[in-house]
């Protein structure tokens, strides 16, 4: 394995001319096609005759498999290599998404969403892990930032395209999954495997036992533990915006499906602008300061959502929420990968993603219950309070000295 090191600064030229980096970015962007589900929800509800409170379960069953798949995928990726997991995941993701175009009932759509989620589960975590394999220090954080920025490009295009296609017919957005298959070919032919096969004389059972024990030990460290739990907090609160803002915009602010697509393209634009420079912020501020401030900005935007009465103000708050998240995401992941070694990096990163997916999976049910009992204002306010509780814990538990 060739590792590009940058201990004193960030070399964007080295990143942008690296073959493996380019493939990692391409995989990350292709995975953004999965983000078509939230802006498609209003159209799906109408097309399949499902209520607003029920349609959110598409997201729940999409995210649910990852809770089980990610830990297994992490172990396989750390023991047998990253490509062993990435290629089948991409094939399943693209295949299930394409077949969803032909679904004619809500039950069929839910089943295919489970299959889609099974394929999607390990893709994003593996791109984070691969960047940690090939790059170190600030170069790693810069790479994570560019990755999030390029994901932002996908998040600009996919919601707008989804809104446009959904206006034609509710199932047309699923055509976008066809674009995954060329990426499969590129990964198969060109992506390097950063890890040698770690299984020699040891049996698989002993290797897995030792692996799991080490992962538990590493996550017990307070700074790493609060970062990993941040995955749950971010997943839960972000889906308050991703799922319920489109429904809120349509039912309360009378937005069209195309306008919903435009609203959900705002995060993509912000990620493109802000995330690539997250590594530079670490030259000016401590990691704890950057992480705390970015999470605070995201949470405060959620706190203000109950006061929205028009689409323009809603767009501004989506922008503010995403500005915080665009910095938080790469810095958090860069910090997590910096705190782990090659042999266990996928396991730690995937634990972060498991908790994030648990947050994303529970958000529709919990917040849907709150919506059914109260209203949208309580949904958004509850999410903001949750961020505030997490920030109090983060302030006490995280220390920059662990990276010294």
MARFIVEX-133749 format. One line per 5 residues: number of its first residue (from 1); their letters; for each residue x negated, y negated, z negated of C-alpha. Coordinates in nm, 2 decimals. Example, Ala and Ser with C-alpha at 12.3 -4.5 7.8 and 13.67 -1.06 7.14 Angstrom:
// MARFIVEX-133749
1> AS> -1.23:0.45:-0.78 | -1.37:0.11:-0.71
// end
This chain:
// MARFIVEX-133749
1> XXXXX> 0.00:0.00:0.00 | -0.12:-0.35:0.08 | -0.02:-0.61:-0.17 | -0.04:-0.98:-0.09 | -0.15:-1.16:-0.40
6> XXXXX> -0.10:-1.53:-0.49 | -0.19:-1.61:-0.84 | -0.25:-1.98:-0.80 | 0.01:-2.09:-0.55 | 0.26:-1.99:-0.28
11> XXXXX> 0.15:-1.92:0.08 | 0.47:-1.94:0.29 | 0.26:-1.86:0.60 | 0.16:-1.52:0.46 | 0.52:-1.44:0.38
16> XXXXX> 0.67:-1.55:0.71 | 0.41:-1.36:0.92 | 0.43:-1.04:0.72 | 0.61:-0.76:0.91 | 0.75:-0.59:0.60
21> XXXXX> 0.88:-0.92:0.47 | 1.06:-0.98:0.80 | 1.23:-0.64:0.78 | 1.33:-0.69:0.42 | 1.49:-1.02:0.51
26> XXXXX> 1.67:-0.86:0.81 | 1.81:-0.59:0.58 | 1.92:-0.85:0.32 | 2.10:-1.05:0.59 | 2.28:-0.74:0.73
31> XXXXX> 2.40:-0.66:0.38 | 2.59:-0.99:0.37 | 2.85:-0.85:0.60 | 2.99:-0.69:0.29 | 3.08:-1.05:0.17
36> XXXXX> 3.36:-1.05:0.42 | 3.59:-0.88:0.17 | 3.67:-1.17:-0.06 | 3.77:-1.42:0.22 | 3.96:-1.14:0.39
41> XXXXX> 4.18:-1.07:0.08 | 4.46:-1.31:0.16 | 4.49:-1.16:0.51 | 4.47:-0.81:0.38 | 4.74:-0.88:0.13
46> XXXXX> 4.97:-1.01:0.40 | 4.88:-0.75:0.66 | 4.93:-0.45:0.43 | 5.22:-0.60:0.22 | 5.02:-0.60:-0.11
51> XXXXX> 5.06:-0.86:-0.39 | 4.79:-1.11:-0.49 | 4.75:-0.93:-0.82 | 4.69:-0.59:-0.66 | 4.47:-0.68:-0.36
56> XXXXX> 4.18:-0.76:-0.58 | 4.14:-0.39:-0.65 | 3.97:-0.37:-0.31 | 3.68:-0.54:-0.47 | 3.70:-0.33:-0.78
61> XXXXX> 3.67:0.00:-0.59 | 3.41:-0.14:-0.36 | 3.18:-0.23:-0.66 | 3.27:0.07:-0.88 | 3.05:0.34:-0.71
66> XXXXX> 2.74:0.13:-0.76 | 2.77:0.18:-1.14 | 2.69:0.55:-1.08 | 2.49:0.53:-0.75 | 2.24:0.26:-0.85
71> XXXXX> 2.07:0.45:-1.14 | 2.04:0.76:-0.93 | 1.91:0.57:-0.63 | 1.66:0.39:-0.85 | 1.51:0.72:-0.97
76> XXXXX> 1.50:0.86:-0.62 | 1.34:0.55:-0.48 | 1.07:0.54:-0.76 | 1.00:0.91:-0.72 | 1.04:0.98:-0.35
81> XXXXX> 1.00:0.64:-0.20 | 1.21:0.34:-0.10 | 1.29:0.45:0.26 | 1.44:0.77:0.14 | 1.72:0.57:-0.02
86> XXXXX> 1.74:0.27:0.21 | 1.81:0.44:0.54 | 2.10:0.66:0.43 | 2.25:0.36:0.25 | 2.25:0.14:0.56
91> XXXXX> 2.40:0.42:0.77 | 2.69:0.48:0.52 | 2.74:0.10:0.48 | 2.77:0.03:0.85 | 2.98:0.35:0.92
96> XXXXX> 3.24:0.30:0.65 | 3.28:-0.07:0.72 | 3.34:0.00:1.09 | 3.60:0.27:1.02 | 3.79:0.02:0.80
101> XXXXX> 3.90:-0.15:1.12 | 4.13:0.14:1.18 | 4.29:0.16:0.83 | 4.67:0.14:0.84 | 4.75:0.16:0.47
106> XXXXX> 4.63:0.02:0.15 | 4.54:0.36:0.01 | 4.32:0.43:0.31 | 4.16:0.09:0.28 | 4.08:0.16:-0.09
111> XXXXX> 3.93:0.50:-0.01 | 3.70:0.35:0.26 | 3.61:0.06:0.03 | 3.48:0.33:-0.21 | 3.26:0.48:0.07
116> XXXXX> 3.15:0.13:0.17 | 3.05:0.05:-0.18 | 2.86:0.38:-0.21 | 2.65:0.28:0.09 | 2.61:-0.08:-0.02
121> XXXXX> 2.51:0.00:-0.38 | 2.13:0.03:-0.34 | 2.07:-0.21:-0.04 | 2.03:-0.54:-0.23 | 1.84:-0.39:-0.53
126> XXXXX> 1.60:-0.22:-0.29 | 1.52:-0.54:-0.11 | 1.44:-0.71:-0.44 | 1.23:-0.41:-0.54 | 1.04:-0.40:-0.20
131> XXXXX> 0.95:-0.77:-0.24 | 0.81:-0.68:-0.58 | 0.61:-0.40:-0.42 | 0.45:-0.61:-0.16 | 0.41:-0.94:-0.33
136> XXXXX> 0.31:-1.07:-0.68 | 0.35:-1.37:-0.91 | 0.47:-1.69:-0.75 | 0.44:-1.54:-0.41 | 0.70:-1.29:-0.52
141> XXXXX> 0.93:-1.56:-0.66 | 0.89:-1.75:-0.33 | 0.98:-1.44:-0.14 | 1.28:-1.38:-0.35 | 1.39:-1.74:-0.29
146> XXXXX> 1.35:-1.71:0.09 | 1.55:-1.38:0.07 | 1.83:-1.55:-0.11 | 1.82:-1.84:0.14 | 1.84:-1.61:0.43
151> XXXXX> 2.13:-1.43:0.26 | 2.28:-1.77:0.25 | 2.27:-1.79:0.63 | 2.47:-1.48:0.64 | 2.71:-1.62:0.38
156> XXXXX> 2.77:-1.92:0.60 | 2.85:-1.72:0.91 | 3.04:-1.42:0.76 | 3.32:-1.61:0.57 | 3.38:-1.85:0.86
161> XXXXX> 3.38:-1.55:1.11 | 3.61:-1.36:0.87 | 3.86:-1.65:0.84 | 3.86:-1.69:1.22 | 3.90:-1.32:1.29
166> XXXXX> 4.16:-1.27:1.02 | 4.38:-1.54:1.17 | 4.39:-1.32:1.49 | 4.46:-1.00:1.30 | 4.39:-0.89:0.95
171> XXXXX> 4.16:-0.60:1.04 | 3.94:-0.78:1.30 | 3.67:-0.89:1.04 | 3.56:-0.53:1.01 | 3.41:-0.54:1.36
176> XXXXX> 3.12:-0.73:1.21 | 2.99:-0.41:1.05 | 2.87:-0.29:1.39 | 2.57:-0.53:1.35 | 2.43:-0.30:1.08
181> XXXXX> 2.33:-0.02:1.32 | 2.05:-0.20:1.50 | 1.90:-0.28:1.16 | 1.89:0.09:1.08 | 1.68:0.15:1.39
186> XXXXX> 1.43:-0.12:1.30 | 1.39:0.00:0.94 | 1.34:0.36:1.06 | 1.07:0.26:1.31 | 0.88:-0.02:1.14
191> XXXXX> 0.93:-0.05:0.76 | 0.62:0.07:0.56 | 0.67:0.29:0.26 | 0.50:0.11:-0.04 | 0.48:0.41:-0.27
196> XXXXX> 0.31:0.75:-0.22 | 0.50:1.06:-0.33 | 0.48:1.07:-0.71 | 0.57:1.43:-0.75 | 0.28:1.67:-0.75
201> XXXXX> 0.24:1.94:-1.02 | 0.51:1.81:-1.25 | 0.86:1.95:-1.21 | 1.13:1.71:-1.11 | 1.31:1.76:-1.44
206> XXXXX> 1.01:1.65:-1.65 | 0.94:1.36:-1.42 | 1.30:1.23:-1.45 | 1.30:1.28:-1.83 | 0.97:1.08:-1.86
211> XXXXX> 1.10:0.82:-1.62 | 1.43:0.76:-1.80 | 1.25:0.74:-2.14 | 1.01:0.47:-2.00 | 1.29:0.27:-1.85
216> XXXXX> 1.48:0.26:-2.18 | 1.16:0.16:-2.37 | 1.09:-0.13:-2.13 | 1.44:-0.26:-2.14 | 1.44:-0.28:-2.52
221> XXXXX> 1.20:-0.57:-2.50 | 1.42:-0.88:-2.58 | 1.31:-1.11:-2.30 | 1.37:-0.84:-2.04 | 1.69:-0.72:-2.21
226> XXXXX> 1.86:-1.06:-2.20 | 1.76:-1.11:-1.83 | 1.91:-0.77:-1.74 | 2.23:-0.85:-1.93 | 2.23:-1.17:-1.73
231> XXXXX> 2.32:-0.95:-1.44 | 2.65:-0.87:-1.60 | 2.72:-1.23:-1.69 | 2.64:-1.35:-1.34 | 2.84:-1.08:-1.18
236> XXXXX> 3.15:-1.13:-1.39 | 3.16:-1.51:-1.37 | 3.06:-1.53:-1.01 | 3.35:-1.31:-0.91 | 3.59:-1.55:-1.10
241> XXXXX> 3.50:-1.78:-0.81 | 3.46:-1.54:-0.53 | 3.79:-1.35:-0.58 | 4.02:-1.60:-0.74 | 3.92:-1.93:-0.57
246> XXXXX> 4.05:-1.80:-0.23 | 4.38:-1.69:-0.39 | 4.40:-2.02:-0.58 | 4.33:-2.22:-0.27 | 4.60:-2.04:-0.07
251> XXXXX> 4.87:-2.02:-0.33 | 4.82:-2.35:-0.52 | 4.64:-2.58:-0.28 | 4.82:-2.44:0.04 | 4.49:-2.38:0.22
256> XXXXX> 4.48:-2.18:0.55 | 4.28:-1.86:0.59 | 4.03:-2.05:0.80 | 3.99:-2.32:0.54 | 3.93:-2.05:0.28
261> XXXXX> 3.66:-1.91:0.51 | 3.50:-2.26:0.53 | 3.51:-2.30:0.15 | 3.34:-1.97:0.10 | 3.07:-2.06:0.36
266> XXXXX> 2.96:-2.35:0.13 | 2.75:-2.11:-0.10 | 2.56:-1.99:0.21 | 2.46:-2.34:0.31 | 2.35:-2.41:-0.05
271> XXXXX> 2.15:-2.09:-0.07 | 1.97:-2.17:0.25 | 1.86:-2.52:0.13 | 1.79:-2.45:-0.24 | 1.68:-2.09:-0.29
276> XXXXX> 1.36:-2.09:-0.08 | 1.21:-2.36:-0.30 | 1.29:-2.20:-0.63 | 0.93:-2.08:-0.65 | 0.81:-2.43:-0.64
281> XXXXX> 1.02:-2.53:-0.94 | 0.80:-2.29:-1.14 | 0.50:-2.52:-1.07 | 0.68:-2.80:-1.25 | 0.89:-2.64:-1.52
286> XXXXX> 0.88:-2.33:-1.74 | 1.08:-2.02:-1.64 | 1.30:-2.05:-1.94 | 1.39:-2.41:-1.86 | 1.47:-2.32:-1.49
291> XXXXX> 1.68:-2.02:-1.59 | 1.87:-2.20:-1.86 | 1.94:-2.52:-1.65 | 2.05:-2.33:-1.34 | 2.29:-2.10:-1.54
296> XXXXX> 2.43:-2.41:-1.72 | 2.51:-2.59:-1.39 | 2.69:-2.28:-1.26 | 2.89:-2.24:-1.58 | 2.98:-2.61:-1.60
301> XXXXX> 3.13:-2.60:-1.25 | 3.35:-2.32:-1.36 | 3.46:-2.52:-1.66 | 3.58:-2.80:-1.43 | 3.77:-2.58:-1.19
306> XXXXX> 4.10:-2.60:-1.39 | 4.12:-2.97:-1.32 | 4.11:-2.93:-0.94 | 4.41:-3.06:-0.74 | 4.27:-3.08:-0.38
311> XXXXX> 4.04:-2.89:-0.15 | 3.77:-3.16:-0.14 | 3.72:-3.15:-0.51 | 3.73:-2.77:-0.50 | 3.45:-2.77:-0.23
316> XXXXX> 3.24:-3.00:-0.45 | 3.26:-2.77:-0.75 | 3.18:-2.46:-0.53 | 2.88:-2.65:-0.41 | 2.77:-2.73:-0.77
321> XXXXX> 2.83:-2.38:-0.89 | 2.62:-2.24:-0.61 | 2.34:-2.49:-0.65 | 2.28:-2.35:-1.00 | 2.31:-1.99:-0.88
326> XXXXX> 2.08:-2.05:-0.58 | 1.80:-2.12:-0.82 | 1.90:-1.88:-1.09 | 1.92:-1.57:-0.86 | 1.56:-1.56:-0.72
331> XXXXX> 1.39:-1.68:-1.04 | 1.58:-1.43:-1.25 | 1.49:-1.14:-1.01 | 1.13:-1.26:-0.97 | 1.09:-1.27:-1.34
336> XXXXX> 1.24:-0.92:-1.38 | 1.01:-0.77:-1.12 | 0.71:-0.95:-1.27 | 0.77:-0.78:-1.60 | 0.76:-0.43:-1.46
341> XXXXX> 0.51:-0.20:-1.29 | 0.54:-0.03:-0.95 | 0.64:0.31:-1.08 | 0.94:0.18:-1.27 | 1.03:-0.14:-1.09
346> XXXXX> 1.32:0.01:-0.89 | 1.47:0.14:-1.22 | 1.45:-0.19:-1.40 | 1.58:-0.39:-1.10 | 1.86:-0.14:-1.04
351> XXXXX> 1.96:-0.16:-1.41 | 2.00:-0.53:-1.35 | 2.22:-0.46:-1.05 | 2.42:-0.19:-1.24 | 2.52:-0.44:-1.50
356> XXXXX> 2.59:-0.70:-1.23 | 2.82:-0.45:-1.06 | 2.99:-0.37:-1.38 | 3.06:-0.74:-1.42 | 3.19:-0.76:-1.06
361> XXXXX> 3.40:-0.45:-1.12 | 3.56:-0.55:-1.44 | 3.62:-0.92:-1.33 | 3.92:-0.84:-1.10 | 4.09:-0.63:-1.37
366> XXXXX> 4.02:-0.86:-1.67 | 4.07:-1.19:-1.49 | 4.37:-1.05:-1.30 | 4.53:-0.96:-1.63 | 4.46:-1.32:-1.75
371> XXXXX> 4.61:-1.46:-1.43 | 4.92:-1.24:-1.47 | 4.96:-1.35:-1.84 | 4.86:-1.72:-1.81 | 4.74:-1.91:-1.50
376> XXXXX> 4.44:-1.99:-1.28 | 4.32:-2.26:-1.53 | 4.27:-2.00:-1.81 | 4.09:-1.77:-1.56 | 3.83:-2.03:-1.48
381> XXXXX> 3.80:-2.16:-1.84 | 3.75:-1.81:-1.98 | 3.46:-1.75:-1.73 | 3.30:-2.08:-1.84 | 3.32:-1.99:-2.21
386> XXXXX> 3.15:-1.65:-2.13 | 2.86:-1.84:-1.97 | 2.82:-2.06:-2.27 | 2.80:-1.75:-2.50 | 2.53:-1.60:-2.28
391> XXXXX> 2.33:-1.92:-2.28 | 2.32:-1.93:-2.66 | 2.18:-1.57:-2.67 | 1.93:-1.65:-2.39 | 1.80:-1.95:-2.58
396> XXXXX> 1.71:-1.73:-2.88 | 1.59:-1.42:-2.71 | 1.39:-1.52:-2.40 | 1.03:-1.62:-2.43 | 0.79:-1.75:-2.15
401> XXXX> 0.50:-1.59:-2.34 | 0.58:-1.24:-2.22 | 0.45:-1.35:-1.87 | 0.12:-1.48:-2.00
// end
